[in-house]
Amino acid sequence: MSSSNLVRVAFVPETVYGQTPTGTNYTQARFTSDSLSGSPETTESQQIRVDRLSSGQVATGLTVAGDINFELAKESSIDELIESAMYSSWVASAAVSEDLTIDTVAGTITRAAGDFNGEVIVGDIATLTGFADSNNNTQIMIVAINSATVVRFVGPDTMVDEVGAGTSFEVSDKVNIGITKKSFSMEKAFLDLTTKAINYRGMIASQMNLNVAYGEIVTGSFSFQGNDYEPVEAAGDFITNGETINPAATTNSMNGSIDMPFVVLEDTILDETVFCIQSLDMTLNNNLTPQTCIGRAAPQDYSEGTAQIEVSLTAYLANENWQLLAKKLSQQSFAIGFLIKNVDGYYGIYMPAIQVSFDDPASAGINQDVLITMSGTAKVGPLGESSLTFYRG
């Protein structure tokens, strides 16, 4: 009898779609559950028999798909799977050395020389270093470029005013929605059985979901679609050619209570005393269409469609968010961004243009708070920016 505690999922990027590479190490994924499967599509025979017995069913296709559910933690396996979901790759930026002055009242950073234009854009998460006060050596989000030498920012409320010397800033690695497919070969091994595993090939992240809520670990899922699978029972059939499996990360899971230094709506940091968000969910759907061909059970490939992003947000009703009622009628978009960070690292998310719809606030009953539960989509930004950007560090 196999135990779920002894199921291992490992993956390796494919250089040719649907072909497992040789000589490349696998990455072990951390997950809370999986539903990876090669499931036949069947059709029952309609032949008529005089003895009234069924002629049975035949396999007419093969669906290779499933989810990997996870708790968000800073780790390389998550980084790789985000690339597949975003159809793009992480891009790094170089640090810029410049004397910076922080004004926390005005919410500005002023540089002594140089030009912010071309070095940062609105929504970027950047790391500040070199300040005498350690609270200022942190991550901030750029919310406006006032001039060549002045940007407006939001950051942790522990930051203080400081005139820096020998300071620098560096935009975090980021990945935008793109058009480059990144697929994986995956192996699901049952370690308490004798060399039993299932191989999945051509696995593309068709969807990514992220759930952030107060008092809970940040969770999510990657949904995959592939073009081939094979159950095997000899060790040489899966991890071959001297490849090894890099061990799973041991970083701490992130949570929606103490691991979120700031949330940004438009260009204002959300103070929980005036705009209290209870939960935020986001789903990216790549709208993959299978390419099915005569002679193949599983799809040969997949065509990517529009990167559709659905967002839901629950917040307590307050004066500061009353203006959202007008936005739902006009469908005027607004930006939202946030940072999730713990001792092991961070991820940031920025969406420049969200459009929402929701019912008017209403009383749910005695001793219950009035909430706004919004749902909508994230679209291309006003200047053509990616509708979703991930940051890491």
N, C-alpha and C positions, 0 to 999 in steps of 0.2 A: 504494500500500500504506500503510495507516494504522499509526501507531506508538502503543503504549499510553502513551508519555510525553507525548503530545499530546491526551489525553482530558481534558476539563474537565467537572466536575459542579458545577452551581450550583443554588441553590434559593431560593424566596421563600415566606413564609408566606401561606396562603390565608385570606381573610376569609369567603368562602363556599366550602363544601366542594366540591372538584372544579373550581373556577373559578380560572384564573390571574388575579391582580389586575393592574391597570394602574397605572403611575406609582410602583411600588415597586421599589427596587433589589434585585438578587439578591446572595446571599452565595456565594462560591466555597468549596467544601469541599476540605479536604486529605484525601487518602485513600491507602491502599496498594494497593487493588484494589476493583473494583465488579462486581456481577452484576445490575444493574438491567436489567429486560427486560419487554417485552410479548410473552408467549408464548401462541400459540393452543392451545386444547384441541381435539383432533380425534377423530373417530369414523370408523372405516372402514365404508363402506356394505356391507350384507349382501345386496344384491340378487343374485339368481342369474342368470347369463348362460349361454346355451347354448354360447357360444364359450369358456367358462371364464375369460374375462378379468375382472380386477378392475374394479369400478365406482369405485374411488378412495375418498378420504376427504373429509370435510367438517369445517369449523371449527364447533364447537358451543359455544365459550366462549373467554374470554380471561383469562389470569392476568397481572396487572400487579404485579410484585414484584421483590425483589432486595435485596442487601446493599451497604452501604458499609463497608469495613474501614478502620480508622484506627489511628494511633499517638496515644496520649493526650497532648495539649498544651493549655495554657490558651488558649482562643480562643473567640470569639463563636459560631462555627459549631457547635462541640460543645455550647455552652450551649443553643442553639436546639433541637438534635436531642434533647438530654436532656429538654427540656420536652415534646416530642412523646411520647417513651417513657414519661414519668411522668404524662401526661395532666393536667398542671398547669403553673403558671408560677412563676418565681423570685420570692421575696418578700424584700425588704430590711428591715433593722432599723436603728434610729437608734443612734448612739453614746451611751453613758451615762457621764457624767463623775462620777468618784467616787474618793476616796483608797483605794487598794487595798494590802493587805499580802500578800506571797507567802511561804508557808512550804513549802519544797520537801521537807522531811523528812515533815511531816504530809500534804503534797500538798493544801494548802488555800489558798484566796484569801479574805481577810476584807475587807469594806468598812466604812468608817467610819460610814456611815449608809445609809438606804434599804433596799430589799427586793429580793432576787434573784428571789423568786417572781413569776411573770408576766413577767419580763424574760429568763429563760433556762429551758431545760428540759434534762433529762439527754440527752446525745448532741450538744448544740449545740457547734459549733466557733466560738470567739470570738477576736478579735484584741485583744491588750493593747497599749496605747500610753502614752507619757509617763513610762516608768521611766528612771532614771538609767543603769542597766545595760542596754545594748542587747540583751543576750541575753534579757531579759524582754519586750521588745517583739516579740511573736511570737504564733503561733496556739496555742491550747490547746483541749482538749475537756472539757466539763463532764460528770463521771461521777456526781455526787450533789449534792443540795442539802441540806446539813446543817441549815441554819437560814436565817432571813431575811437574815443578814449573812455567812454562811459557805457556800462551795461547795467540793467536792473536785474536783480536776482532774488531768489528765495533760498533759504537754507535753514538748518537747525536753529532753534531759538536760543541756543547756547552761544551763538556767535556774538562778538563784541566789535566795537569800533576800533580800528587800528590802521596806522600808517606803516606799511610794510617796506622793508628793504631786502633785496635778495630773494624776493618771492617769485612764485611761478604758478601757472595754471595749466592743466592738461585735460582736454576733452576726453571723456571715457570712450572705450571701444564701443562701437554702435553698429547696429544692423537694421537696414530699412527693408521694406517689402521690395522684392526684385522679381526677376524672371529666370533665374538660374536654378535648375532642378538639382537637388542633392538627395540621393537615395542611399539606402543601407542594406546590407545583408545582415540578418539577425539570426541568432541561435537561442532557442529556448531549451535549456537542458534540465533534466530531472535528476538531480544529483544523488538521490537515494535509490535510483534504479541503476542497472548496469549499462553504462554508456548509451543511454537513451536520450535523444534530443530531436528537435524539429527545426529545420532550416527554413527561413523565409527570405526571399530575395526581392529586389526592386521595391523596397519599402519606403514610401514617401509619406511625410507628415501631411495628411490631408486637412487636419484641424489641430488647433491648439486652444486649450481652455485654461483660464487662470481664475481662481476664486480667493478673494481677500475679504475677511470679515473679522470684526473685533472679537478677541478672546479665542481665536482659532488659528491653527497652523495654516499657512498659505498652501493651498492644494491646487492641482491642475491635472491635465491629461493631454497626451499626444495621441491622436488617432492616425493610424497608418493604413495605406492601401498598397498592395504589392502585386507582383506578376508571377510568382512561383513559390511553391513550398514543397518540402520533402521531409518526411519522418525518417530518421536514420537510427541505427543501433550498433554502429561500430565507431570507435573513437576516431579513427582516421577519416571518417566521412564528414566531420565538421571542423574541428580545430586542427588544421594541417599545416604542412610546410614550415614548421618551426614558429608559428604565431603563438603569442601568449595572450592572456586576458588581463588587461590592466585592472587592478582591484577597484571595487566600488569606493567612492569617496566616503569620508567620515565627517564631513562638515555638518554643522547644526542646521536643522530646519528653521525656516523663518516664520514669523507669526505676524498677524495683523494688528497687534496691540502695541508692543514696544519696539518693533523692528521697522517702523515707518517714521523716519525723521520729519518728513513733510509730504503733504499732498497739495498740489497746485491746481486751482481752477481759474482759467484765464491767466492773469498775472498776479494773483493774490494767494498768498499762503493761507491754507485753511486752518484757522484756529478752532480746535474742537469745542471751544466755549461758544462760538457763534455759528459755525457751520460744521455740524458733527455728522460725518459719514459713518454709517453702520456697516455697510458691505459694498463691495464692488466686484463685479464679474465681467470678464472679457473673453470672447471667443473669436478666433480667427479661422475662417473657413475658406480653403483654397478652391472649393468647387471643382474638384477633379472629375473628369469624365473618362470612363474606361474606353480604351480602344480594343474592341473585341474582334478577333479574326478567326475565320474558319480554320480548323486544324489545331487550335490552341484552346485548352480548357480555361485557363486564366486569362485576363486581359494582357495584351502584348505590352501596353504602355498606358499612360494617362495624360490627358490634356488638361493643363491648368486653366481655371477660369478666373473670374474677378476675385480678388482677395477681399472677401466680405467680412467685416468686423462688427460684431454685435456687442453692445455694452449695456449692462444694467447697474444701476446705482441707487442705493437706499440711503436717505439722509433725513435727519430730524428737521421739521419745519422751523424756520427762523427768519427774522427780518432780512438777514444777509443773503438768503437764497430765494427770496420772494420773486426776484426778477426772472427766475426760471419759468414762471407761469407765462410771461409774455413770450419767452423764447420758444416755448412749445407751439404757440400759435403761428409765429412767423417762421419757425424752423431755422431761426438764426443759430449758427453753430457756435460752440465755445470749446476752448482747449482744456485738457486735463493731463496732469502728469504726476508721478509719484516715485518715491525712492523706497526700496525695501532693503534693509541693511542690518547685518549682524557682525560678529567678530570675524567671520570667515570671508566676508566680501559683500557685494551688493548687486542688485539689478535695478534698473530704472526703466520706466515706461512713459512715453509721451505720445499723445494723440492730439493733433492740432485742431481738429474740427469734428466735434461730436454733435449730432442732432438727436434730440430725445422727444419722447411723447410720454404722457402720464396722466392718470386721472387726477382731478383736483383733490387737494388734501381733505381728508374727512376723519371724523371721529370713529375710531374702531370699537369704542366701548369704554366703560368706566375704568379709570386709573390706567389708561393706555395713552402713550405719546402719539402725537400726530406725525406721521411720516410721509415723505414723498418717495415713491418708488418709480424710478425713471427707467425707461428702456429705449434703445435707439441704435444708431449706427455711427461708425467713424468713417469719414470720407476724406478725400484728398485735401490737403491744406490749402489755404487761400493763395499761397505762392507756389503751388504745385508740390508741396512737401509730402513725404510719405505719410499715409494715413495712420501708420503705427511705426514707432521706433523703439527698439530695445537698447539699453545700455548695460554694461557690465564692468565690474572692477573688483 
